[in-house]
């Protein structure tokens, strides 16, 4: 009976978590249990079965809101009994407050009589933190950086690259990582951020079969290189022109959803913001901030529809979780989106349809007003 109580899911959903070793922000799927908070990664549009970490709630302290991040007002902090700080960001103030309240209730319940059988916190303290840009600078250094050379894999020659084991050796030698396991975690972060790219078949296979240790392979036959789309000081950002009018509307709904990319067809968690007057749907990279959208479109003449979860619809790639819906814009661009739950999907569809209908009604009213005005002047 006690085991059944511990396995009860109190709450689950997307939160953005700051890493320990590398202070980058990553969207993870969190599951709140009576005695711990588990988190998972989404791969290919589906939650993986491998637990990425856990936070034991026994004697935890929660700070909500946590206001030390000026560009992240929706963060709350969870400090374990071992004084490990976890920084988590919700998609809205309501979501943040609800998560904080549920976690606080679980902690209070443990304090008044709950018991925990886990012996250790798997997300324990790290000895130091690393700035990825500084690591990249060090790797580029002409004198002490990593050596690039030609490598042969399956009869093909690749230039200006290095092996996975060479990267791990270099990170440990430069004391940027204390152990080879820590170096692999750091190298995986460089790979995920786009600072490094895979070269050849072996390293690409490492990404497809990635497990808890990360995507990077400590292997002399797995080849990597610096990304072609990177400058020394960071990622080259595509210039986007956004009208201030687009972002001036009233925010109707916010939430984390999975969106399929148009070119690579990969699935990524995005923060979607629905606005009215004018009706726009924007999406943001939650690992950055909610100031500059990475994309968006007007809802004028948009069509939104639910997709059947039985089988994979045409145009959809990956091992998807389900709860799919599609938006077709006025320019005939197709957006494939997944919600975490069926109810969440229906709520988003209803909200988008309502704004689309309001926009259509508003345009009809404006058209009638112009006609009436023209007739009045003709009458005069």
C-alpha positions in Angstrom: 0.0 0.0 0.0 2.9 2.3 0.9 4.6 1.6 -2.4 1.4 2.4 -4.3 1.2 5.8 -2.6 4.8 6.6 -3.6 4.1 5.8 -7.2 1.2 8.2 -7.5 1.7 11.0 -10.0 0.7 14.3 -8.5 1.5 16.5 -11.5 3.4 16.3 -14.8 4.3 18.7 -17.6 7.1 20.6 -19.3 9.5 22.8 -17.3 12.7 24.4 -18.4 15.7 23.4 -16.2 19.1 25.0 -15.8 21.9 22.5 -15.9 24.5 22.0 -13.1 27.7 21.4 -15.0 26.8 23.7 -17.9 24.5 26.6 -17.1 22.3 26.2 -20.1 18.5 25.8 -20.0 16.8 22.7 -21.4 13.1 21.8 -21.6 12.4 18.6 -19.7 9.3 16.6 -18.9 8.8 16.6 -15.1 6.8 14.2 -13.1 6.0 15.0 -9.5 5.7 12.0 -7.1 5.0 12.2 -3.4 8.7 12.0 -2.5 10.6 13.1 -5.6 10.6 15.1 -8.8 11.6 13.1 -11.9 12.6 14.5 -15.3 12.9 13.1 -18.8 14.0 14.2 -22.2 11.8 14.2 -25.4 13.5 12.6 -28.4 11.9 12.7 -31.8 8.7 14.0 -30.5 8.3 11.3 -27.8 9.3 11.1 -24.2 12.2 8.7 -23.7 11.9 5.9 -21.2 15.2 6.8 -19.6 15.0 8.9 -16.5 17.4 11.9 -16.9 17.5 12.7 -13.2 15.6 13.1 -10.0 15.3 15.6 -7.2 14.5 14.1 -3.7 11.9 16.3 -1.9 12.7 15.3 1.6 13.7 18.5 3.5 13.7 20.6 0.3 13.2 24.3 0.4 11.3 26.1 -2.4 11.6 29.8 -3.4 8.8 31.1 -5.7 9.1 33.4 -7.4 12.9 33.4 -7.8 13.6 36.9 -9.1 17.4 36.9 -9.6 17.1 36.1 -13.3 15.9 39.4 -14.8 15.0 37.9 -18.2 13.3 34.8 -16.6 10.5 36.0 -14.3 8.8 32.6 -14.2 11.6 30.7 -12.4 11.4 29.1 -9.1 14.2 27.5 -7.1 14.2 24.2 -5.3 17.1 23.5 -2.9 17.7 19.9 -1.7 18.8 19.0 1.8 22.3 18.6 0.4 22.2 22.3 -0.6 21.9 21.6 -4.3 20.0 24.3 -6.1 17.6 23.5 -9.0 16.3 26.3 -11.1 13.0 25.5 -13.0 11.0 27.8 -15.3 7.3 27.4 -16.0 5.5 28.8 -19.1 3.2 31.2 -17.2 2.7 32.6 -13.7 -0.3 30.4 -13.1 1.8 27.3 -14.0 4.7 28.4 -11.9 2.4 29.0 -8.9 0.6 25.7 -9.3 3.9 23.8 -9.5 5.3 25.6 -6.5 2.1 24.9 -4.5 2.1 21.1 -5.4 5.8 20.7 -4.6 5.4 22.6 -1.3 2.5 20.4 -0.4 4.6 17.2 -1.1 7.5 18.6 0.9 5.2 19.4 3.9 3.7 16.0 3.7 7.1 14.4 3.9 8.0 16.6 6.8 5.0 15.6 8.8 5.3 11.9 8.4 6.3 10.8 4.9 9.3 8.6 4.5 11.8 8.2 1.6 13.7 5.0 0.9 16.1 6.5 -1.7 19.6 6.7 -0.3 21.1 9.4 -2.6 20.2 12.3 -4.8 21.2 11.3 -8.3 21.3 15.0 -9.3 24.0 15.7 -6.7 26.3 18.8 -6.5 28.9 19.4 -9.1 32.3 20.7 -8.2 32.3 23.5 -10.8 30.5 25.1 -13.6 31.5 25.7 -17.2 30.8 28.5 -19.7 30.3 26.9 -23.2 31.5 30.0 -25.0 34.8 30.0 -23.0 35.2 26.3 -23.8 34.8 27.0 -27.5 37.3 29.8 -27.3 39.8 27.5 -25.7 39.2 24.8 -28.3 39.8 27.4 -31.1 43.1 28.6 -29.6 45.9 28.2 -32.1 48.5 27.2 -29.4 46.6 25.2 -26.8 43.4 24.2 -28.6 42.4 20.9 -29.9 44.3 19.5 -32.9 42.4 19.1 -36.1 43.6 16.6 -38.8 42.4 14.3 -41.6 40.6 11.1 -40.6 39.5 8.1 -42.7 36.2 6.3 -42.0 34.9 3.4 -44.2 37.1 4.5 -47.1 36.0 8.2 -46.9 38.5 10.9 -45.9 37.3 13.8 -43.7 39.4 16.9 -43.1 39.7 19.4 -40.2 38.1 17.0 -37.7 39.0 15.2 -34.4 37.9 12.1 -32.7 35.5 11.9 -29.7 38.2 10.4 -27.5 40.6 13.3 -28.5 38.0 15.8 -27.3 37.5 14.0 -24.0 41.3 13.7 -23.5 41.7 17.5 -24.2 38.9 18.5 -21.8 40.4 16.5 -19.0 44.0 17.7 -19.7 42.8 21.3 -19.8 41.0 20.7 -16.4 37.7 21.8 -17.9 36.3 18.4 -16.7 37.5 16.3 -13.8 36.6 12.9 -15.2 36.0 11.4 -18.6 32.3 11.0 -17.8 32.1 14.7 -16.9 33.9 15.5 -20.1 31.4 13.5 -22.2 28.6 15.5 -20.5 30.3 18.7 -21.4 31.0 17.6 -25.0 27.3 16.5 -25.4 26.3 20.0 -24.3 28.6 21.5 -27.0 27.1 19.1 -29.5 23.5 20.0 -28.5 24.1 23.7 -28.7 25.5 23.4 -32.2 29.1 24.3 -31.3 30.2 20.9 -32.6 28.9 18.8 -35.4 29.0 15.1 -36.2 31.3 13.9 -39.0 30.8 10.4 -40.6 28.6 7.5 -39.7 29.8 6.5 -36.2 29.2 9.9 -34.5 25.7 10.2 -36.1 24.8 6.8 -34.8 25.8 8.0 -31.4 23.1 10.7 -31.6 20.5 8.1 -32.7 21.3 5.7 -29.8 21.9 8.4 -27.1 21.2 7.3 -23.6 21.6 8.8 -20.2 25.3 9.6 -20.7 24.6 12.0 -23.5 25.0 12.1 -27.3 28.8 12.4 -27.4 30.9 9.3 -27.9 34.3 8.8 -26.1 35.5 6.8 -29.1 38.6 7.1 -31.3 36.5 6.2 -34.4 33.7 8.7 -33.8 34.5 11.9 -35.6 33.5 15.5 -34.9 34.3 19.0 -36.0 33.4 22.6 -35.3 30.0 23.6 -36.7 30.1 25.4 -40.1 27.3 27.7 -38.9 29.2 28.9 -35.8 31.3 32.0 -35.2 33.9 32.0 -32.4 31.7 33.9 -30.0 28.5 31.9 -30.5 25.7 30.8 -32.8 25.0 32.8 -35.9 21.5 34.0 -35.6 19.2 34.4 -38.6 17.9 37.9 -38.9 14.2 38.2 -38.4 12.0 41.3 -38.8 9.1 41.4 -36.5 6.5 44.2 -36.5 5.9 45.7 -33.2 2.2 45.4 -34.0 2.4 41.6 -33.9 3.5 41.7 -30.3 1.1 44.4 -29.1 -1.9 42.2 -28.7 -3.3 40.9 -25.5 -1.9 37.5 -24.4 -4.7 35.0 -24.4 -2.8 31.7 -23.8 0.8 30.5 -23.1 2.1 27.0 -22.9 4.9 24.5 -23.9 4.2 22.5 -27.0 6.2 20.3 -29.4 6.7 21.7 -32.9 8.1 19.9 -35.9 10.7 21.8 -37.9 10.0 22.7 -41.5 13.4 21.6 -42.9 14.9 19.0 -40.6 11.6 17.7 -39.5 12.9 17.3 -35.9 10.7 18.0 -32.9 11.5 20.7 -30.3 9.8 22.1 -27.3 8.7 25.6 -27.9 6.9 28.2 -25.8 3.8 29.2 -27.7 2.0 32.6 -27.0 -1.4 33.3 -28.5 -2.4 36.9 -28.8 -5.5 38.8 -29.9 -6.2 42.1 -31.5 -4.3 41.5 -33.7 -4.6 37.7 -33.6 -1.1 36.1 -33.8 0.6 32.9 -32.7 4.3 33.2 -31.8 6.7 30.6 -30.6 9.9 31.1 -28.6 12.9 29.0 -27.8 12.5 28.3 -24.0 16.2 27.8 -23.6 16.7 31.5 -24.4 13.9 33.9 -23.3 10.4 35.0 -24.2 11.5 38.4 -25.6 12.3 37.6 -29.2 10.2 35.0 -31.0 11.9 32.5 -33.3 8.8 32.4 -35.4 5.2 33.2 -35.7 2.3 33.9 -38.0 -1.1 35.8 -38.1 -4.2 33.7 -37.5 -6.1 35.5 -40.3 -7.6 32.8 -42.5 -5.8 30.0 -40.7 -7.2 26.5 -40.5 -6.6 24.4 -37.4 -7.6 20.7 -37.1 -7.0 17.8 -34.8 -5.0 14.8 -36.3 -5.8 11.2 -35.6 -3.3 9.5 -33.3 -3.7 6.1 -35.0 -0.7 5.9 -37.2 1.6 8.7 -38.4 -0.2 11.4 -40.6 1.3 12.5 -43.9 4.1 15.1 -43.4 4.8 14.0 -39.8 8.2 12.5 -38.9 9.6 10.8 -35.8 8.3 8.5 -33.1 5.6 10.8 -31.9 3.8 10.7 -28.6 0.4 11.7 -29.9 -2.1 14.6 -29.3 -1.3 16.1 -32.7 -2.9 19.0 -34.4 -2.1 21.0 -37.6 -2.3 24.7 -38.4 -2.4 25.8 -42.1 -1.7 29.5 -42.5 -3.0 31.8 -45.2 0.3 31.4 -47.1 -0.3 27.6 -47.1 2.4 26.8 -44.6 1.7 23.7 -42.5 2.6 23.6 -38.8 2.5 20.2 -37.0 2.2 20.6 -33.3 1.9 18.1 -30.3 0.3 18.9 -27.0 1.4 17.0 -23.8 -2.2 15.8 -23.3 -5.4 15.3 -25.3 -7.2 18.0 -23.2 -4.3 20.4 -23.8 -4.6 19.8 -27.5 -8.4 20.5 -27.5 -7.9 23.7 -25.4 -5.3 25.0 -27.9 -7.5 24.2 -30.9 -10.5 25.9 -29.3 -8.5 29.0 -28.3 -7.0 29.4 -31.8 -10.3 28.9 -33.5 -11.9 31.5 -31.3 -9.3 34.1 -32.2 -9.5 33.2 -35.9 -13.3 33.6 -35.8 -13.0 36.9 -34.0 -10.5 38.2 -36.6 -12.9 37.1 -39.4 -15.9 38.8 -37.6 -13.8 41.9 -37.1 -12.8 42.1 -40.8 -16.5 41.6 -41.8 -17.5 44.4 -39.5 -14.8 46.7 -40.8 -15.8 45.9 -44.4 -19.5 46.8 -43.7 -18.4 50.0 -42.0 -16.4 51.1 -45.0 -19.4 50.3 -47.3 -21.8 52.3 -45.1 -19.4 55.2 -45.0 -19.0 55.1 -48.8 -22.8 55.1 -49.2 -23.2 58.0 -46.8 -20.8 60.1 -48.8 -22.6 59.1 -52.0 -25.9 60.2 -50.4 -24.4 63.5 -49.5 
